[in-house]
Amino acid sequence: MSTLYIRDTEGGWHPITSLQGEAGRTPERGVDYFTEADKEEFLTRAMASLPSELWTFTLEDGSTVEKQVIVK
């Protein structure tokens, strides 16, 4: 495992021996972590921002289906 070092104001390096959050603090929904609705919204917005085109595909049975396809 790698050791992480920080530099003090005088230029000296010190290893960080542990990282610890506030004792007894309970994570808050929407503050410390994302809800499933948040994740879905992020994905929807990210996909909407990508360049895409509506393509029509013909299936083996002769039917067609339209899908958004991300293009470069």
C-alpha positions in Angstrom: 0.0 0.0 0.0 1.3 3.5 -0.8 1.9 6.1 1.8 0.5 9.6 1.2 2.6 12.6 2.3 1.7 16.2 3.0 4.0 19.2 3.0 4.1 21.6 5.9 4.5 25.4 5.6 8.3 25.0 6.1 8.7 22.5 3.3 8.9 19.3 5.4 7.1 16.2 4.4 4.9 14.2 6.8 3.2 10.9 6.2 -0.6 10.7 6.7 -1.2 7.7 8.9 -4.9 7.7 8.8 -7.9 9.5 7.3 -11.0 9.8 9.4 -14.2 11.7 9.2 -16.1 13.4 12.0 -16.9 11.0 14.8 -20.5 10.0 15.1 -21.7 12.0 12.1 -24.6 10.3 10.2 -24.5 10.7 6.4 -27.4 12.7 5.1 -29.4 11.7 2.0 -28.9 14.1 -0.8 -25.9 15.6 1.0 -23.4 12.8 1.5 -24.7 10.4 -1.1 -26.9 10.4 -4.2 -30.4 8.9 -4.3 -31.4 6.6 -7.1 -33.5 9.4 -8.6 -30.4 11.6 -8.6 -28.4 8.9 -10.4 -31.1 8.5 -13.0 -31.2 12.2 -13.6 -27.4 12.4 -14.0 -27.5 9.6 -16.6 -30.4 11.1 -18.5 -28.7 14.5 -18.7 -25.4 13.0 -19.7 -27.0 10.9 -22.5 -29.0 13.9 -23.7 -25.8 16.0 -24.0 -24.1 13.5 -26.4 -24.4 13.9 -30.1 -26.9 11.3 -31.4 -29.1 10.5 -34.4 -32.3 8.5 -34.7 -31.6 5.4 -36.7 -34.1 2.9 -38.0 -33.1 -0.8 -37.9 -34.7 -3.6 -39.8 -34.9 -6.8 -37.8 -34.7 -10.4 -39.1 -38.5 -10.7 -39.1 -38.9 -7.6 -41.3 -40.1 -5.3 -38.5 -38.3 -2.1 -37.8 -37.3 -0.4 -34.6 -36.0 3.2 -34.1 -33.1 3.9 -31.7 -31.1 6.9 -30.7 -27.4 6.2 -31.7 -24.5 8.1 -30.3 -22.3 9.4 -33.1 -18.9 11.0 -33.2 
